[in-house]
Amino acid sequence: MPLSQKVDAIQGISTPCCTLQAQGILGDGQLLSQVPEKCRSLISPLNDLLKGTKKTSSKPLQWTAQSDHPFTTLKNHITHLAYPSPDAPITFTTDASAKAVGAVLQQQVNGANVPVAFYSQRLNPALHKYSLAREQKDDQELQELMQAMTSFQLQQFYVTGTPQKLWDEACVVCQSAKVHCHTKTPLQPLPTPTQHFHTVHIDILGPLSESRGNHYILTCIDGATRWVEATPMLDATTDPVAYHFLTSWVTHFGALHVIITDQGPQFESRAWQDLMDFLGAKRHKTSAYHPQANRMIEYCHRCLKKALRALPHPVNYVALLPIILLNRRVTEKEDIGNSPAELTYEEDLRLLGQFALQPGMPALVFLPELQQAMQAL
């Protein structure tokens, strides 16, 4: 006999109030009922309630008095288990989904399969990552049972709605028919520019906290000299990016040959392509999800962020951004052995500390803030 607490749990199921609950009850009825033909006639009125509704809908059902009788009878069928017969053949059926496993033990009595016991278990999130087909294939005990010549016979059946991937992984024919050798095109390295301001790397830093109405910074760096320009922007749409690029870079260093960007929407737009045609420049875009291809500008962003975090609070990075850029321009690069200023002007720049604190110079209003910012850098 079934356990009383299990029977009480099923008999205590309340009337479903939405489509999602009704779907779960009907699924249990179809799986657990010992008389499938009669079960279908019982659930037919309940299925009529779900017509025209989404499976995951949470809207209330229009429950009627005609639905009470089949609902109660269905619960009685679910809780009715047969007595085990020592002479009847036993069938053990299992199934699994991505979130749960279930099994039913049946015996064939009078030409029909009657349920003897049920089992179900919900999988915890950690088990969702495992492949059922792969676990079955690696289970040595299961493989020995499938190959043993005993009365205990194991068979696999394809169930409609089961993810095809599970069966493909377990099927030797499917695995043999797949192509496992794929040709992967290697990433093309960027050539090192030999001319000054021939190749420029461009990217957008932000969104940042507001400073004088600006939230973004357009960064441009020359591939040969490593000279960097950073321009604050209100937004990062195509028009402001193109305007600031023209005013902060092209007007200073002239038209260039190659521009390297990522696949941001600003650089993929038709307006940006028209700008490239106007400048006679060729755009190279980096691979998606591969920022290493534009590592020069990415490393520049990391240094800018580190400098911005070191500024005194409140952060006014728009006013102090030129000082940060000066620090970047006079810093010697280990890979080339020179600073960007030396490669650009063929001599180094005079730093602020060499003239701003000389005796006899008039005091400036922003001098204390400037000294504090320089110490932070």
N, C-alpha and C positions, 0 to 999 in steps of 0.2 A: 504493500500500500504506500502511496506517496506520503511524505512527511506533512503533518498537519500545518506547520508554519508556512510551508510552501503553498499549500492549497489556500490557506487564509490570505496569503499575499496576492494570489491571483484573483480570488473571489472579491477581495477588497478593492480591486481596480475601479476607480470612479469613472463616470461617464466622460468620454473625451470632449474637451471644450474647443479644440482647434484641429486643423487638418493634420498637423505634425503628430499629435498624440494619436489620432485615429489611424494614421499610417502605421505606427508602431504596433498597435493592438491587432490590426488586420494581418500584419506580417507574422506576428506570433501565432495567430490562429491558423494561418496557412501552413506554418512549419510544424506546429505541435499537434494539430488535430489528428486523431487516429482514423477518421473517416473523411478523406479529402473530398469525395463527391458531396457528402452532406455538408461539409464545411463550406464549400463554394456556394451552396444554396443559402447558407446562413449569412455569409458575408456580403451577398449580393445587395440587400437593402442598405448595408453600411457603405458599400462602394458607391451607391447612387448619391449619397450625401457629399461625396468628394468630387463629383463631376463638375468641371469648370473651375476648379480651385487649384492653386499652385501647391506642390508637394510640401514646400517649406512655409506655407502661409500660416500666420498666427491669428487669423480672423476667426471669430466664434462660429461654430457650426450651428446650423438650423436643426437642432435635435428634436425629433418628434416622438410621439408615443409608439408608433409602429417600429421604431428602432430599438426600443427597450428589450423586446422579446428576443430577437436574434442576438443582441449583445449579451444578454444573460446566458442564453443557450451556448454561445460560443465560449464563454468562460468555463462553463461546465465541461465542455469537450476538451479544453486545454488541460484541465486538472485531472482528467480521467486517464490513468495509466493502467496497462494490462498487467496481470500476474505473470511472472516469469514461468515459462514452460521448459522443463529439463530436456525435452525431446525436440523442441522446435529449433530450426536453424536461426542463428544469430547474425544480424547485420549491424555493423558499427559505421555510421556515416559522420564525417567531419566536414567542416567548412570554416573559412576564415575570411575576414575582410581586413582593411587597413587599420581598423580600430578594435576588433573583437574576434574571438574564436568561439565556435560552438560545436556540439556533438550530440547525437541521438543514438541510443541503443534500441534496436528493434528486433522483433522476432516474427517469423513468417507463420501465421496461424490461419488455417482455412483459406490459403491463397492470398492473404492480405498481410501487409506489414503493420504490426501494432507496436506502439512505443512502450518501452519498458523503463527507460531512464533518459534524462536530459542533462546536458552540461553546457554552460556558457561562462565566458570570462572576458571582461573588458580589459584591453591592453593599456598599460600605462604609456605615457609619452615616449619614454626611452625605447620601448619595443616597437614603436611606429617606424623606426629607422631600419629595421631588419626586413629582409626579403624572405617571405615564407618559402618560396621555391628554392632559394639558395640554402636555407636551413634544412629543408627536407633532403636536398642533394648531399649535404655534408653530414647528415645523421647516419652514422655507420649502422646502428641497430635497425633503423628503418630500411636501409638498403639490403641488409641481410634477410629481413622478413619478406621483402618483395621478391627476393631470389630463391628463398627456401621452398622446397616442395612439401608443404604441409597443408593441412585443412584450412589454415588461416590464410586467406587469399586477399591481397590488396589490389585495388584497382583505382585508377585516376579517371575522373570525369570532368569534362569542360562544362561549366555552368554559365549560362547566359548572363552577362553583366559583370562577370569577373574580369579584372584588368588583364588584358592580353599579355602584358609584360611578364607576369608571373609564370604563365604557361610557356612563353618563349624562352625564358631562362631555364626551365626544367626540361624542355624538349631538345633532344640531341639532334634531330633533323633540322629544327629551326636554327640552332647554333651552328650547324655545319653549313647552312645555306647563307649565313651572314658574311659580310665582307669585314674582316678584322684588320686589314692592312690599309690604312688611309694615308694619302699623301698630304703632308702638312707643309705649306709654303713658309719658309723661314721669314722672319721679320727683316726688312731691309734697313741697314744702318744709315744714319744721316751723315753725309759727307761733311768733313770739317771745313768751314769757310776759310779762305786765305785772304780775302779782301775785307777791309773795314766797312761795316754797315752794308754788307752784301746780303746777309741772312739775319732775320729778326724773329725772335720767339715772343709770342703774344699770349696773354691769358688774363683772366679777371679774378681778382681777389675779393671775396665777400659772399654774402652780405655781412657787413660789420656794423657795430654800433654807430649811431648817427653822430657826425661831426660836421658842424656847419652845413647841415642839410645833405651831406653825402653819406652813402652807404656802401659804395664799391670803390675799388681802385683798379685802374687799367695799368697793367705792368707790361713793359716792353724791354727786351734785353738783346743786345747785339751778340751774335754767335762768335765773332772773332775777338772783339775787345772786351766783352762782358759788360759794356756800359749799359746801365739800367735807368729807365725812366718810369715813374709811377705817378699817375694822374688820378685824383679823386673824381668820382662821378656820382650823380644823383641816382641814376638807375643804370641797368646793364642791358638795355635794348640795343638794337643794331645801330640806330641813328646816333645816339651819344657815343657809342664805342668808336664808330667810324670818324666822328667829328674830333674826338680827343686824340685819336691816333694820328690824324692829319696835322693837328695843331701842336702836339707835343713831340712828335717824332719826324714826320715827313718834312715839316717846315724847318727842322733843325739839321737833319742829316740827309735830306734829299730822297728821291725815289730809290727803292731797293729792288732786289731781284727775287728773293724767296722769303715767304712768310710762313711760319710754322705755328699752327694753332691746334686746339683739340676739336671735337665735333660738337661744340656748343651751338645752340640755335642762332646766336648772333653771327657766327662765322659760316653757317650753312645757308644763310639767307641769300636771296637774289641781289639785294642791295650791296652786300659785302662783296659778292662776285663782280658786280659792276665796278666797285672801287678797285678791285685787283686789276681789272681790265684797264681802268683809267691810269693806274700807276705802272702798268706793264710788268706786274709782279706775278709770280706763280705761287699758289698756296699749296703747302703740304700739310695734310691733317694726320694727326696721330691715330693709332689704333684705339678702338673703343676699349674702355676698362684697362688701359695700359698707359698710365701716366708717366712711366719710365721713359717713354719715347720723347717726352718733352721735359726731361729731368732738369735741364738748365733753368727753366722758368719755375719749375716746381721747387727746386732748391732755393731760388730767390724768394719765393713765397714763404718758405719756412723761416728764412732769415728775417723777413719783414714782420712776420707774426711774432717772432721772438723779441724783436725790437719794440713792437707795439705793446706787448705785455710788460716790458720793462719800463715803460713810460710812467711818470707819476700820475696819480689819480686826482682830478678827473682827466680822462684821456682826451687830448685835443690833437689827434694825430694829423689832421690836415695842416695845422700850423707847424708841427715838428717833423712832418714827412720829408721836407728838403734836407734837414739835418741827418735823418736816417739814410737818405740816398747818398749824401756826401760821405758818410761812413762806409757805405758799400763801394763807392767809386775809388776810394783811396786804399782799400784793403787789398793786400797782395793775394792773388789766387795761386794756390799751391800747384795746380796742374800746368799753369803757363808761366809761373815765376814772376809775374808783373801785376800791377794793379790796372784796372780799367782806365784810370786817368793817364797813366804812363803810356799805355798803348794808343790812347786817343790823341793826346797832346804831345807825346814824346817827352814829357816831364811830369813830375808829380805836382799835385795841387798843394797850396799853402793851407794848413788847417786852421780852424777858428782859434784854437788854443795858442797859436803863435802870434796873434795880433789882438784878440778881443780883450785880453787882460793886461795890456801894456799900460804902464803908469802915464797919467796925463790925459787919457782918453775920456770923453764925456760918458757919464753913466746913462745907460739905456733902460727904458721901462721894462723890456722883455729880457734883460740880461740875467736876472736871477733865475727865471724860468728856463732860459737857455742853458745856464750852467748846470741846473738840476737835471735837465734832459741829457746833457752830455755825460754827466756822471753815471746816469742810469744805463747809457749805452756802453 
